Amino acid sequence: MILQKRYTPFFIVLLLVLLACFLINISLGSVAIPLSDVVASIFGGEVEKSSWNYIIQNYRTPKALTAIMAGGGLAVSGLLMQTLFRNPLAGPFVLGLSSGASLGVAILILGAGALGGFMGGILLNDWSLIIASALGSFLVLLAVLAVTFRIKDTMAILIIGLMFGSVTSAVVAVLSYFSTAEQLQQFVFWSFGSLGNQSWEGILILSLCFFIGILLSLVSAKALNALLLGENYAKSMGLKIKRNTFIIIVATSILAGGITAFAGPIAFVGLAVPHLTRQFIKTSNHLILIPAVLICGAILMLLCDTIAQLPFTEYFLPINAITSLVGAPVVIWLLVKKRKLLF
């Protein structure tokens, strides 16, 4: 308890930074809205212009909430994979979930295009893309889970997950080869990732996936602490390796699969944020690491989205490009400075 109280000021600062980034993200865009009006709109007060209230309520707040859940969820799932496989280069999509989602979307776009005209327009909409992405991730998840029941070695599971990703990527490449330029363009735009255009119904479903995934992650915290010292030590502590591995993989799949379904494949965050967080908080206790990584991931995603929307202009950059351009140099600098990854 005393150890956890040490980190209270750290979490207070993180939450304040998160709140500031949330308000700034909603305030900035093609139309700049004063922070006072942003706060008033969120809490049901009067806003100077009715158009500002509409923008905040129907576009920017859902986008900011999506950024928080996407950043936090991917960061936590990356932490789970790095700990489970004891590999600093593991990320949330190491099990092939992103490739499965890409396969589902590629099949939908190609199939809808082949049907053409009226039927293609019916099939190809935002919700159909979400469902196709989720189904693709789910099928890969089922395949990975089937493997976990037969194989005890976590490194073998990691390799098999990478192989599933390679197979699905190959199928996507074949489908892309036979696609038209218009279909390829639509698929590429989806692969850029997007936090916008989310309905409140979509936010509700994403929130359900997010909270279930985070709850399973917190339940697995003690198991993750034991796995850091190796499977033999974990077994000597009475840990049921297969059951806990199953729970950790399900938690990662719910978080990464749900986020990919609604926001597309977002790179870098899940891989780098756990390492960035460990630079500031020197602990291996996952009861502390998980919430810290969650908040740091949410902050980073909000900052990247604020940059991506190019304030005071009408242009939007791909969120995938910004997460890599902003985050990768920071990680490189930390590695050069510290000369090693904290793991």
Buried (B, 14 or more C-beta within 10 A) or exposed (E): EEEEEEBEEBBEEBEEBBEEBBBBBBBBBEBEBEEEBBBBBBEEEEBEEEEBBEBBBEBBBBBBBBBBBBBBBBBBBBBBBBBBBBBBEBBBBBBBBBBBBBBBBBBBBBBBBEBEEEEBEEBBEEEBBBBBBBBBBBBBBEBBBEBBEEBEEBEEBBBBBBEBBEBBBEBBEEBBEEBEEEBBEBBEEBBBBBBBEBEEEBBEBBBEBBEBBBEBBBEBBBBBBBBBEEBEEBEEEEBEBEEBBBBBBBBBBBBBBBBBBBBBBBBBBBBBBBBBBBBEBEBBBBBBBBBBBBBBBBBBBBBBBBBBBBBEEEEBBBBBBBBBBBBBEBBEEBEEEEEEBBE
